[in-house]
Amino acid sequence: MEDLGAPISYLMLERGASVYAHDGGKLGRVKEIRADTQEDIFDGIVVDHMPLLQRDDEYIPAERIDEIFERGVLLKADA
């Protein structure tokens, strides 16, 4: 897994950031960030699996996200 940088808030997360399973397997990239910024509530992300896993886009709720970093997202579950 690449160096993901320092932990950040979901407010700083950018589309295109890499998404990794807890065991380090790359799952895809952040396609969409879902949140209510008015209420400061992070809901989750939509992952574009690209051709990596040949799967459709997948919504990942905030409860399944372990940490958000400058250059990526780490999920709680293994691939």
PDB file with SEQRES, HELIX, SHEET and CRYST1 records, atoms N, CA, C and O in Angstrom:
SEQRES   1 A   79  MET GLU ASP LEU GLY ALA PRO ILE SER TYR LEU MET LEU          
SEQRES   2 A   79  GLU ARG GLY ALA SER VAL TYR ALA HIS ASP GLY GLY LYS          
SEQRES   3 A   79  LEU GLY ARG VAL LYS GLU ILE ARG ALA ASP THR GLN GLU          
SEQRES   4 A   79  ASP ILE PHE ASP GLY ILE VAL VAL ASP HIS MET PRO LEU          
SEQRES   5 A   79  LEU GLN ARG ASP ASP GLU TYR ILE PRO ALA GLU ARG ILE          
SEQRES   6 A   79  ASP GLU ILE PHE GLU ARG GLY VAL LEU LEU LYS ALA ASP          
SEQRES   7 A   79  ALA                                                          
HELIX    1 AA1 TYR A   10  MET A   12  5                                   3    
HELIX    2 AA2 MET A   50  LEU A   53  1                                   4    
HELIX    3 AA3 ALA A   62  ARG A   64  5                                   3    
SHEET    1 AA1 6 GLU A  58  PRO A  61  0                                        
SHEET    2 AA1 6 ILE A  41  ASP A  48 -1                                        
SHEET    3 AA1 6 LYS A  26  ASP A  36 -1                                        
SHEET    4 AA1 6 SER A  18  TYR A  20 -1                                        
SHEET    5 AA1 6 GLY A  72  LEU A  75  1                                        
SHEET    6 AA1 6 ILE A  65  PHE A  69 -1                                        
CRYST1    1.000    1.000    1.000  90.00  90.00  90.00 P 1           1          
ATOM      1  N   MET A   1       0.847  -1.169   0.000  1.00  0.00           N  
ATOM      2  CA  MET A   1       0.000   0.000   0.000  1.00  0.00           C  
ATOM      3  C   MET A   1       0.897   1.236   0.000  1.00  0.00           C  
ATOM      4  O   MET A   1       1.906   1.291   0.702  1.00  0.00           O  
ATOM      5  N   GLU A   2       0.512   2.209  -0.788  1.00  0.00           N  
ATOM      6  CA  GLU A   2       1.267   3.465  -0.864  1.00  0.00           C  
ATOM      7  C   GLU A   2       1.179   4.245   0.444  1.00  0.00           C  
ATOM      8  O   GLU A   2       0.313   3.972   1.275  1.00  0.00           O  
ATOM      9  N   ASP A   3       2.063   5.205   0.625  1.00  0.00           N  
ATOM     10  CA  ASP A   3       2.012   6.093   1.782  1.00  0.00           C  
ATOM     11  C   ASP A   3       0.791   6.991   1.622  1.00  0.00           C  
ATOM     12  O   ASP A   3       0.700   7.744   0.653  1.00  0.00           O  
ATOM     13  N   LEU A   4      -0.135   6.919   2.553  1.00  0.00           N  
ATOM     14  CA  LEU A   4      -1.380   7.671   2.456  1.00  0.00           C  
ATOM     15  C   LEU A   4      -1.296   9.066   3.065  1.00  0.00           C  
ATOM     16  O   LEU A   4      -2.238   9.849   2.947  1.00  0.00           O  
ATOM     17  N   GLY A   5      -0.189   9.381   3.707  1.00  0.00           N  
ATOM     18  CA  GLY A   5      -0.039  10.704   4.302  1.00  0.00           C  
ATOM     19  C   GLY A   5      -0.667  10.787   5.677  1.00  0.00           C  
ATOM     20  O   GLY A   5      -0.922   9.772   6.324  1.00  0.00           O  
ATOM     21  N   ALA A   6      -0.911  12.001   6.110  1.00  0.00           N  
ATOM     22  CA  ALA A   6      -1.450  12.250   7.443  1.00  0.00           C  
ATOM     23  C   ALA A   6      -2.971  12.071   7.466  1.00  0.00           C  
ATOM     24  O   ALA A   6      -3.633  12.256   6.445  1.00  0.00           O  
ATOM     25  N   PRO A   7      -3.522  11.711   8.627  1.00  0.00           N  
ATOM     26  CA  PRO A   7      -4.981  11.642   8.754  1.00  0.00           C  
ATOM     27  C   PRO A   7      -5.607  13.022   8.525  1.00  0.00           C  
ATOM     28  O   PRO A   7      -5.047  14.047   8.915  1.00  0.00           O  
ATOM     29  N   ILE A   8      -6.785  13.024   7.883  1.00  0.00           N  
ATOM     30  CA  ILE A   8      -7.493  14.275   7.609  1.00  0.00           C  
ATOM     31  C   ILE A   8      -8.982  14.105   7.880  1.00  0.00           C  
ATOM     32  O   ILE A   8      -9.462  12.995   8.114  1.00  0.00           O  
ATOM     33  N   SER A   9      -9.693  15.202   7.844  1.00  0.00           N  
ATOM     34  CA  SER A   9     -11.150  15.210   7.949  1.00  0.00           C  
ATOM     35  C   SER A   9     -11.764  14.826   6.603  1.00  0.00           C  
ATOM     36  O   SER A   9     -11.138  14.990   5.557  1.00  0.00           O  
ATOM     37  N   TYR A  10     -12.979  14.320   6.641  1.00  0.00           N  
ATOM     38  CA  TYR A  10     -13.681  14.020   5.391  1.00  0.00           C  
ATOM     39  C   TYR A  10     -13.858  15.270   4.540  1.00  0.00           C  
ATOM     40  O   TYR A  10     -14.007  15.173   3.322  1.00  0.00           O  
ATOM     41  N   LEU A  11     -13.843  16.429   5.161  1.00  0.00           N  
ATOM     42  CA  LEU A  11     -14.000  17.691   4.439  1.00  0.00           C  
ATOM     43  C   LEU A  11     -12.832  17.959   3.492  1.00  0.00           C  
ATOM     44  O   LEU A  11     -12.984  18.693   2.516  1.00  0.00           O  
ATOM     45  N   MET A  12     -11.677  17.374   3.770  1.00  0.00           N  
ATOM     46  CA  MET A  12     -10.485  17.570   2.952  1.00  0.00           C  
ATOM     47  C   MET A  12     -10.285  16.444   1.931  1.00  0.00           C  
ATOM     48  O   MET A  12      -9.439  16.560   1.045  1.00  0.00           O  
ATOM     49  N   LEU A  13     -11.047  15.371   2.047  1.00  0.00           N  
ATOM     50  CA  LEU A  13     -10.923  14.228   1.150  1.00  0.00           C  
ATOM     51  C   LEU A  13     -11.300  14.637  -0.273  1.00  0.00           C  
ATOM     52  O   LEU A  13     -12.281  15.352  -0.482  1.00  0.00           O  
ATOM     53  N   GLU A  14     -10.519  14.181  -1.242  1.00  0.00           N  
ATOM     54  CA  GLU A  14     -10.765  14.523  -2.639  1.00  0.00           C  
ATOM     55  C   GLU A  14     -11.189  13.300  -3.430  1.00  0.00           C  
ATOM     56  O   GLU A  14     -10.772  12.176  -3.149  1.00  0.00           O  
ATOM     57  N   ARG A  15     -12.027  13.545  -4.424  1.00  0.00           N  
ATOM     58  CA  ARG A  15     -12.388  12.470  -5.347  1.00  0.00           C  
ATOM     59  C   ARG A  15     -11.112  11.991  -6.036  1.00  0.00           C  
ATOM     60  O   ARG A  15     -10.207  12.775  -6.321  1.00  0.00           O  
ATOM     61  N   GLY A  16     -11.066  10.699  -6.293  1.00  0.00           N  
ATOM     62  CA  GLY A  16      -9.890  10.116  -6.935  1.00  0.00           C  
ATOM     63  C   GLY A  16      -8.901   9.528  -5.957  1.00  0.00           C  
ATOM     64  O   GLY A  16      -7.965   8.843  -6.367  1.00  0.00           O  
ATOM     65  N   ALA A  17      -9.088   9.780  -4.652  1.00  0.00           N  
ATOM     66  CA  ALA A  17      -8.187   9.203  -3.650  1.00  0.00           C  
ATOM     67  C   ALA A  17      -8.351   7.681  -3.651  1.00  0.00           C  
ATOM     68  O   ALA A  17      -9.454   7.176  -3.856  1.00  0.00           O  
ATOM     69  N   SER A  18      -7.276   6.966  -3.428  1.00  0.00           N  
ATOM     70  CA  SER A  18      -7.307   5.505  -3.406  1.00  0.00           C  
ATOM     71  C   SER A  18      -8.081   5.004  -2.189  1.00  0.00           C  
ATOM     72  O   SER A  18      -8.086   5.634  -1.132  1.00  0.00           O  
ATOM     73  N   VAL A  19      -8.738   3.849  -2.366  1.00  0.00           N  
ATOM     74  CA  VAL A  19      -9.470   3.201  -1.275  1.00  0.00           C  
ATOM     75  C   VAL A  19      -8.874   1.824  -1.081  1.00  0.00           C  
ATOM     76  O   VAL A  19      -8.742   1.055  -2.033  1.00  0.00           O  
ATOM     77  N   TYR A  20      -8.508   1.509   0.176  1.00  0.00           N  
ATOM     78  CA  TYR A  20      -7.859   0.244   0.506  1.00  0.00           C  
ATOM     79  C   TYR A  20      -8.652  -0.518   1.556  1.00  0.00           C  
ATOM     80  O   TYR A  20      -9.247   0.072   2.458  1.00  0.00           O  
ATOM     81  N   ALA A  21      -8.649  -1.849   1.420  1.00  0.00           N  
ATOM     82  CA  ALA A  21      -9.162  -2.719   2.470  1.00  0.00           C  
ATOM     83  C   ALA A  21      -8.162  -2.685   3.623  1.00  0.00           C  
ATOM     84  O   ALA A  21      -7.025  -2.250   3.444  1.00  0.00           O  
ATOM     85  N   HIS A  22      -8.575  -3.136   4.792  1.00  0.00           N  
ATOM     86  CA  HIS A  22      -7.705  -3.096   5.969  1.00  0.00           C  
ATOM     87  C   HIS A  22      -6.435  -3.911   5.787  1.00  0.00           C  
ATOM     88  O   HIS A  22      -5.403  -3.595   6.379  1.00  0.00           O  
ATOM     89  N   ASP A  23      -6.504  -4.965   4.964  1.00  0.00           N  
ATOM     90  CA  ASP A  23      -5.320  -5.792   4.724  1.00  0.00           C  
ATOM     91  C   ASP A  23      -4.386  -5.209   3.661  1.00  0.00           C  
ATOM     92  O   ASP A  23      -3.380  -5.825   3.307  1.00  0.00           O  
ATOM     93  N   GLY A  24      -4.725  -4.015   3.152  1.00  0.00           N  
ATOM     94  CA  GLY A  24      -3.851  -3.339   2.195  1.00  0.00           C  
ATOM     95  C   GLY A  24      -4.216  -3.523   0.743  1.00  0.00           C  
ATOM     96  O   GLY A  24      -3.588  -2.914  -0.123  1.00  0.00           O  
ATOM     97  N   GLY A  25      -5.214  -4.342   0.441  1.00  0.00           N  
ATOM     98  CA  GLY A  25      -5.630  -4.542  -0.939  1.00  0.00           C  
ATOM     99  C   GLY A  25      -6.354  -3.321  -1.487  1.00  0.00           C  
ATOM    100  O   GLY A  25      -7.271  -2.799  -0.851  1.00  0.00           O  
ATOM    101  N   LYS A  26      -5.944  -2.866  -2.665  1.00  0.00           N  
ATOM    102  CA  LYS A  26      -6.571  -1.691  -3.267  1.00  0.00           C  
ATOM    103  C   LYS A  26      -7.918  -2.082  -3.862  1.00  0.00           C  
ATOM    104  O   LYS A  26      -8.018  -3.053  -4.612  1.00  0.00           O  
ATOM    105  N   LEU A  27      -8.959  -1.311  -3.517  1.00  0.00           N  
ATOM    106  CA  LEU A  27     -10.311  -1.596  -3.981  1.00  0.00           C  
ATOM    107  C   LEU A  27     -10.770  -0.675  -5.092  1.00  0.00           C  
ATOM    108  O   LEU A  27     -11.666  -1.026  -5.859  1.00  0.00           O  
ATOM    109  N   GLY A  28     -10.170   0.495  -5.188  1.00  0.00           N  
ATOM    110  CA  GLY A  28     -10.577   1.447  -6.208  1.00  0.00           C  
ATOM    111  C   GLY A  28     -10.260   2.866  -5.790  1.00  0.00           C  
ATOM    112  O   GLY A  28      -9.287   3.121  -5.080  1.00  0.00           O  
ATOM    113  N   ARG A  29     -11.112   3.803  -6.249  1.00  0.00           N  
ATOM    114  CA  ARG A  29     -10.906   5.227  -5.945  1.00  0.00           C  
ATOM    115  C   ARG A  29     -12.217   5.862  -5.499  1.00  0.00           C  
ATOM    116  O   ARG A  29     -13.304   5.405  -5.853  1.00  0.00           O  
ATOM    117  N   VAL A  30     -12.084   6.921  -4.717  1.00  0.00           N  
ATOM    118  CA  VAL A  30     -13.262   7.663  -4.256  1.00  0.00           C  
ATOM    119  C   VAL A  30     -13.914   8.348  -5.452  1.00  0.00           C  
ATOM    120  O   VAL A  30     -13.287   9.159  -6.133  1.00  0.00           O  
ATOM    121  N   LYS A  31     -15.166   8.016  -5.698  1.00  0.00           N  
ATOM    122  CA  LYS A  31     -15.914   8.628  -6.785  1.00  0.00           C  
ATOM    123  C   LYS A  31     -16.788   9.769  -6.259  1.00  0.00           C  
ATOM    124  O   LYS A  31     -17.001  10.776  -6.936  1.00  0.00           O  
ATOM    125  N   GLU A  32     -17.286   9.585  -5.040  1.00  0.00           N  
ATOM    126  CA  GLU A  32     -18.209  10.567  -4.462  1.00  0.00           C  
ATOM    127  C   GLU A  32     -18.071  10.548  -2.945  1.00  0.00           C  
ATOM    128  O   GLU A  32     -17.849   9.496  -2.346  1.00  0.00           O  
ATOM    129  N   ILE A  33     -18.204  11.714  -2.334  1.00  0.00           N  
ATOM    130  CA  ILE A  33     -18.186  11.843  -0.879  1.00  0.00           C  
ATOM    131  C   ILE A  33     -19.586  12.281  -0.471  1.00  0.00           C  
ATOM    132  O   ILE A  33     -20.088  13.302  -0.940  1.00  0.00           O  
ATOM    133  N   ARG A  34     -20.206  11.506   0.399  1.00  0.00           N  
ATOM    134  CA  ARG A  34     -21.570  11.822   0.835  1.00  0.00           C  
ATOM    135  C   ARG A  34     -21.540  12.353   2.255  1.00  0.00           C  
ATOM    136  O   ARG A  34     -21.062  11.696   3.180  1.00  0.00           O  
ATOM    137  N   ALA A  35     -22.069  13.574   2.403  1.00  0.00           N  
ATOM    138  CA  ALA A  35     -22.078  14.217   3.713  1.00  0.00           C  
ATOM    139  C   ALA A  35     -23.079  15.355   3.720  1.00  0.00           C  
ATOM    140  O   ALA A  35     -23.444  15.893   2.675  1.00  0.00           O  
ATOM    141  N   ASP A  36     -23.512  15.710   4.913  1.00  0.00           N  
ATOM    142  CA  ASP A  36     -24.308  16.918   5.114  1.00  0.00           C  
ATOM    143  C   ASP A  36     -23.358  17.918   5.761  1.00  0.00           C  
ATOM    144  O   ASP A  36     -23.192  17.930   6.981  1.00  0.00           O  
ATOM    145  N   THR A  37     -22.739  18.751   4.938  1.00  0.00           N  
ATOM    146  CA  THR A  37     -21.737  19.684   5.459  1.00  0.00           C  
ATOM    147  C   THR A  37     -22.354  20.768   6.340  1.00  0.00           C  
ATOM    148  O   THR A  37     -21.680  21.321   7.209  1.00  0.00           O  
ATOM    149  N   GLN A  38     -23.618  21.069   6.121  1.00  0.00           N  
ATOM    150  CA  GLN A  38     -24.307  22.058   6.970  1.00  0.00           C  
ATOM    151  C   GLN A  38     -24.363  21.556   8.417  1.00  0.00           C  
ATOM    152  O   GLN A  38     -24.171  22.324   9.360  1.00  0.00           O  
ATOM    153  N   GLU A  39     -24.627  20.263   8.574  1.00  0.00           N  
ATOM    154  CA  GLU A  39     -24.737  19.649   9.904  1.00  0.00           C  
ATOM    155  C   GLU A  39     -23.432  18.969  10.343  1.00  0.00           C  
ATOM    156  O   GLU A  39     -23.347  18.446  11.454  1.00  0.00           O  
ATOM    157  N   ASP A  40     -22.411  18.978   9.461  1.00  0.00           N  
ATOM    158  CA  ASP A  40     -21.121  18.335   9.708  1.00  0.00           C  
ATOM    159  C   ASP A  40     -21.287  16.845  10.018  1.00  0.00           C  
ATOM    160  O   ASP A  40     -20.754  16.332  11.002  1.00  0.00           O  
ATOM    161  N   ILE A  41     -22.044  16.168   9.146  1.00  0.00           N  
ATOM    162  CA  ILE A  41     -22.275  14.734   9.295  1.00  0.00           C  
ATOM    163  C   ILE A  41     -21.735  14.026   8.060  1.00  0.00           C  
ATOM    164  O   ILE A  41     -22.203  14.247   6.943  1.00  0.00           O  
ATOM    165  N   PHE A  42     -20.745  13.175   8.283  1.00  0.00           N  
ATOM    166  CA  PHE A  42     -20.159  12.368   7.208  1.00  0.00           C  
ATOM    167  C   PHE A  42     -20.971  11.095   7.069  1.00  0.00           C  
ATOM    168  O   PHE A  42     -21.151  10.366   8.044  1.00  0.00           O  
ATOM    169  N   ASP A  43     -21.465  10.816   5.861  1.00  0.00           N  
ATOM    170  CA  ASP A  43     -22.315   9.659   5.626  1.00  0.00           C  
ATOM    171  C   ASP A  43     -21.548   8.491   5.018  1.00  0.00           C  
ATOM    172  O   ASP A  43     -21.842   7.337   5.331  1.00  0.00           O  
ATOM    173  N   GLY A  44     -20.567   8.765   4.151  1.00  0.00           N  
ATOM    174  CA  GLY A  44     -19.799   7.691   3.535  1.00  0.00           C  
ATOM    175  C   GLY A  44     -19.231   8.109   2.194  1.00  0.00           C  
ATOM    176  O   GLY A  44     -19.215   9.291   1.851  1.00  0.00           O  
ATOM    177  N   ILE A  45     -18.765   7.121   1.438  1.00  0.00           N  
ATOM    178  CA  ILE A  45     -18.176   7.377   0.121  1.00  0.00           C  
ATOM    179  C   ILE A  45     -18.738   6.376  -0.894  1.00  0.00           C  
ATOM    180  O   ILE A  45     -19.257   5.320  -0.533  1.00  0.00           O  
ATOM    181  N   VAL A  46     -18.619   6.738  -2.159  1.00  0.00           N  
ATOM    182  CA  VAL A  46     -18.911   5.817  -3.246  1.00  0.00           C  
ATOM    183  C   VAL A  46     -17.565   5.478  -3.878  1.00  0.00           C  
ATOM    184  O   VAL A  46     -16.793   6.365  -4.243  1.00  0.00           O  
ATOM    185  N   VAL A  47     -17.299   4.178  -4.000  1.00  0.00           N  
ATOM    186  CA  VAL A  47     -16.032   3.697  -4.549  1.00  0.00           C  
ATOM    187  C   VAL A  47     -16.228   3.275  -5.997  1.00  0.00           C  
ATOM    188  O   VAL A  47     -17.129   2.498  -6.315  1.00  0.00           O  
ATOM    189  N   ASP A  48     -15.380   3.791  -6.861  1.00  0.00           N  
ATOM    190  CA  ASP A  48     -15.303   3.357  -8.252  1.00  0.00           C  
ATOM    191  C   ASP A  48     -14.260   2.251  -8.291  1.00  0.00           C  
ATOM    192  O   ASP A  48     -13.067   2.511  -8.132  1.00  0.00           O  
ATOM    193  N   HIS A  49     -14.703   1.026  -8.501  1.00  0.00           N  
ATOM    194  CA  HIS A  49     -13.778  -0.112  -8.503  1.00  0.00           C  
ATOM    195  C   HIS A  49     -12.932  -0.164  -9.766  1.00  0.00           C  
ATOM    196  O   HIS A  49     -11.980  -0.942  -9.839  1.00  0.00           O  
ATOM    197  N   MET A  50     -13.265   0.657 -10.767  1.00  0.00           N  
ATOM    198  CA  MET A  50     -12.515   0.690 -12.014  1.00  0.00           C  
ATOM    199  C   MET A  50     -12.415  -0.733 -12.564  1.00  0.00           C  
ATOM    200  O   MET A  50     -13.239  -1.579 -12.217  1.00  0.00           O  
ATOM    201  N   PRO A  51     -11.450  -1.010 -13.393  1.00  0.00           N  
ATOM    202  CA  PRO A  51     -11.339  -2.395 -13.882  1.00  0.00           C  
ATOM    203  C   PRO A  51     -10.692  -3.322 -12.862  1.00  0.00           C  
ATOM    204  O   PRO A  51     -10.533  -4.514 -13.129  1.00  0.00           O  
ATOM    205  N   LEU A  52     -10.315  -2.798 -11.698  1.00  0.00           N  
ATOM    206  CA  LEU A  52      -9.601  -3.626 -10.719  1.00  0.00           C  
ATOM    207  C   LEU A  52     -10.378  -4.878 -10.334  1.00  0.00           C  
ATOM    208  O   LEU A  52      -9.852  -5.988 -10.411  1.00  0.00           O  
ATOM    209  N   LEU A  53     -11.619  -4.703  -9.925  1.00  0.00           N  
ATOM    210  CA  LEU A  53     -12.399  -5.841  -9.445  1.00  0.00           C  
ATOM    211  C   LEU A  53     -13.572  -6.171 -10.356  1.00  0.00           C  
ATOM    212  O   LEU A  53     -14.340  -7.089 -10.069  1.00  0.00           O  
ATOM    213  N   GLN A  54     -13.716  -5.445 -11.435  1.00  0.00           N  
ATOM    214  CA  GLN A  54     -14.812  -5.643 -12.380  1.00  0.00           C  
ATOM    215  C   GLN A  54     -16.152  -5.676 -11.661  1.00  0.00           C  
ATOM    216  O   GLN A  54     -16.973  -6.565 -11.889  1.00  0.00           O  
ATOM    217  N   ARG A  55     -16.364  -4.690 -10.784  1.00  0.00           N  
ATOM    218  CA  ARG A  55     -17.618  -4.560 -10.039  1.00  0.00           C  
ATOM    219  C   ARG A  55     -18.175  -3.173 -10.264  1.00  0.00           C  
ATOM    220  O   ARG A  55     -17.451  -2.258 -10.656  1.00  0.00           O  
ATOM    221  N   ASP A  56     -19.474  -3.018 -10.014  1.00  0.00           N  
ATOM    222  CA  ASP A  56     -20.112  -1.714 -10.098  1.00  0.00           C  
ATOM    223  C   ASP A  56     -19.641  -0.838  -8.948  1.00  0.00           C  
ATOM    224  O   ASP A  56     -19.039  -1.317  -7.987  1.00  0.00           O  
ATOM    225  N   ASP A  57     -19.925   0.454  -9.065  1.00  0.00           N  
ATOM    226  CA  ASP A  57     -19.619   1.374  -7.974  1.00  0.00           C  
ATOM    227  C   ASP A  57     -20.298   0.870  -6.698  1.00  0.00           C  
ATOM    228  O   ASP A  57     -21.362   0.254  -6.749  1.00  0.00           O  
ATOM    229  N   GLU A  58     -19.668   1.142  -5.563  1.00  0.00           N  
ATOM    230  CA  GLU A  58     -20.188   0.631  -4.287  1.00  0.00           C  
ATOM    231  C   GLU A  58     -20.210   1.744  -3.251  1.00  0.00           C  
ATOM    232  O   GLU A  58     -19.232   2.470  -3.075  1.00  0.00           O  
ATOM    233  N   TYR A  59     -21.334   1.864  -2.575  1.00  0.00           N  
ATOM    234  CA  TYR A  59     -21.452   2.816  -1.471  1.00  0.00           C  
ATOM    235  C   TYR A  59     -20.879   2.176  -0.212  1.00  0.00           C  
ATOM    236  O   TYR A  59     -21.232   1.051   0.139  1.00  0.00           O  
ATOM    237  N   ILE A  60     -19.989   2.906   0.467  1.00  0.00           N  
ATOM    238  CA  ILE A  60     -19.392   2.449   1.719  1.00  0.00           C  
ATOM    239  C   ILE A  60     -19.839   3.421   2.814  1.00  0.00           C  
ATOM    240  O   ILE A  60     -19.432   4.582   2.794  1.00  0.00           O  
ATOM    241  N   PRO A  61     -20.664   2.978   3.770  1.00  0.00           N  
ATOM    242  CA  PRO A  61     -21.104   3.883   4.833  1.00  0.00           C  
ATOM    243  C   PRO A  61     -19.947   4.237   5.774  1.00  0.00           C  
ATOM    244  O   PRO A  61     -18.972   3.495   5.891  1.00  0.00           O  
ATOM    245  N   ALA A  62     -20.079   5.369   6.427  1.00  0.00           N  
ATOM    246  CA  ALA A  62     -19.028   5.885   7.326  1.00  0.00           C  
ATOM    247  C   ALA A  62     -18.620   4.858   8.381  1.00  0.00           C  
ATOM    248  O   ALA A  62     -17.454   4.815   8.773  1.00  0.00           O  
ATOM    249  N   GLU A  63     -19.554   4.035   8.845  1.00  0.00           N  
ATOM    250  CA  GLU A  63     -19.252   3.046   9.895  1.00  0.00           C  
ATOM    251  C   GLU A  63     -18.232   2.010   9.438  1.00  0.00           C  
ATOM    252  O   GLU A  63     -17.578   1.379  10.269  1.00  0.00           O  
ATOM    253  N   ARG A  64     -18.090   1.827   8.127  1.00  0.00           N  
ATOM    254  CA  ARG A  64     -17.149   0.831   7.598  1.00  0.00           C  
ATOM    255  C   ARG A  64     -15.793   1.431   7.240  1.00  0.00           C  
ATOM    256  O   ARG A  64     -14.915   0.726   6.743  1.00  0.00           O  
ATOM    257  N   ILE A  65     -15.618   2.724   7.490  1.00  0.00           N  
ATOM    258  CA  ILE A  65     -14.357   3.403   7.182  1.00  0.00           C  
ATOM    259  C   ILE A  65     -13.533   3.532   8.452  1.00  0.00           C  
ATOM    260  O   ILE A  65     -14.001   4.053   9.464  1.00  0.00           O  
ATOM    261  N   ASP A  66     -12.292   3.046   8.381  1.00  0.00           N  
ATOM    262  CA  ASP A  66     -11.399   3.095   9.538  1.00  0.00           C  
ATOM    263  C   ASP A  66     -10.766   4.474   9.669  1.00  0.00           C  
ATOM    264  O   ASP A  66     -10.880   5.114  10.714  1.00  0.00           O  
ATOM    265  N   GLU A  67     -10.095   4.938   8.605  1.00  0.00           N  
ATOM    266  CA  GLU A  67      -9.437   6.243   8.647  1.00  0.00           C  
ATOM    267  C   GLU A  67      -9.427   6.880   7.262  1.00  0.00           C  
ATOM    268  O   GLU A  67      -9.472   6.196   6.239  1.00  0.00           O  
ATOM    269  N   ILE A  68      -9.368   8.203   7.262  1.00  0.00           N  
ATOM    270  CA  ILE A  68      -9.251   8.987   6.036  1.00  0.00           C  
ATOM    271  C   ILE A  68      -7.921   9.722   6.097  1.00  0.00           C  
ATOM    272  O   ILE A  68      -7.608  10.384   7.087  1.00  0.00           O  
ATOM    273  N   PHE A  69      -7.143   9.598   5.030  1.00  0.00           N  
ATOM    274  CA  PHE A  69      -5.826  10.207   4.962  1.00  0.00           C  
ATOM    275  C   PHE A  69      -5.756  11.183   3.790  1.00  0.00           C  
ATOM    276  O   PHE A  69      -6.686  11.278   2.988  1.00  0.00           O  
ATOM    277  N   GLU A  70      -4.649  11.900   3.706  1.00  0.00           N  
ATOM    278  CA  GLU A  70      -4.443  12.874   2.623  1.00  0.00           C  
ATOM    279  C   GLU A  70      -4.583  12.256   1.239  1.00  0.00           C  
ATOM    280  O   GLU A  70      -5.126  12.880   0.328  1.00  0.00           O  
ATOM    281  N   ARG A  71      -4.093  11.032   1.081  1.00  0.00           N  
ATOM    282  CA  ARG A  71      -4.082  10.418  -0.251  1.00  0.00           C  
ATOM    283  C   ARG A  71      -4.844   9.092  -0.305  1.00  0.00           C  
ATOM    284  O   ARG A  71      -4.611   8.279  -1.200  1.00  0.00           O  
ATOM    285  N   GLY A  72      -5.735   8.876   0.631  1.00  0.00           N  
ATOM    286  CA  GLY A  72      -6.490   7.627   0.556  1.00  0.00           C  
ATOM    287  C   GLY A  72      -7.383   7.371   1.746  1.00  0.00           C  
ATOM    288  O   GLY A  72      -7.376   8.096   2.740  1.00  0.00           O  
ATOM    289  N   VAL A  73      -8.157   6.304   1.602  1.00  0.00           N  
ATOM    290  CA  VAL A  73      -9.112   5.885   2.616  1.00  0.00           C  
ATOM    291  C   VAL A  73      -8.823   4.439   2.965  1.00  0.00           C  
ATOM    292  O   VAL A  73      -8.584   3.621   2.077  1.00  0.00           O  
ATOM    293  N   LEU A  74      -8.842   4.114   4.251  1.00  0.00           N  
ATOM    294  CA  LEU A  74      -8.630   2.760   4.739  1.00  0.00           C  
ATOM    295  C   LEU A  74      -9.925   2.263   5.356  1.00  0.00           C  
ATOM    296  O   LEU A  74     -10.477   2.894   6.257  1.00  0.00           O  
ATOM    297  N   LEU A  75     -10.406   1.129   4.866  1.00  0.00           N  
ATOM    298  CA  LEU A  75     -11.632   0.546   5.386  1.00  0.00           C  
ATOM    299  C   LEU A  75     -11.345  -0.360   6.580  1.00  0.00           C  
ATOM    300  O   LEU A  75     -10.202  -0.765   6.792  1.00  0.00           O  
ATOM    301  N   LYS A  76     -12.369  -0.675   7.353  1.00  0.00           N  
ATOM    302  CA  LYS A  76     -12.200  -1.535   8.520  1.00  0.00           C  
ATOM    303  C   LYS A  76     -12.065  -3.007   8.144  1.00  0.00           C  
ATOM    304  O   LYS A  76     -11.393  -3.758   8.850  1.00  0.00           O  
ATOM    305  N   ALA A  77     -12.685  -3.431   7.054  1.00  0.00           N  
ATOM    306  CA  ALA A  77     -12.698  -4.837   6.667  1.00  0.00           C  
ATOM    307  C   ALA A  77     -11.592  -5.171   5.674  1.00  0.00           C  
ATOM    308  O   ALA A  77     -11.138  -4.315   4.915  1.00  0.00           O  
ATOM    309  N   ASP A  78     -11.169  -6.430   5.695  1.00  0.00           N  
ATOM    310  CA  ASP A  78     -10.217  -6.918   4.702  1.00  0.00           C  
ATOM    311  C   ASP A  78     -10.937  -7.124   3.371  1.00  0.00           C  
ATOM    312  O   ASP A  78     -12.163  -7.213   3.313  1.00  0.00           O  
ATOM    313  N   ALA A  79     -10.147  -7.198   2.314  1.00  0.00           N  
ATOM    314  CA  ALA A  79     -10.722  -7.424   0.972  1.00  0.00           C  
ATOM    315  C   ALA A  79     -11.352  -8.789   0.939  1.00  0.00           C  
ATOM    316  O   ALA A  79     -11.898  -9.193  -0.088  1.00  0.00           O  
TER     317      ALA A  79                                                      
END                                                                             
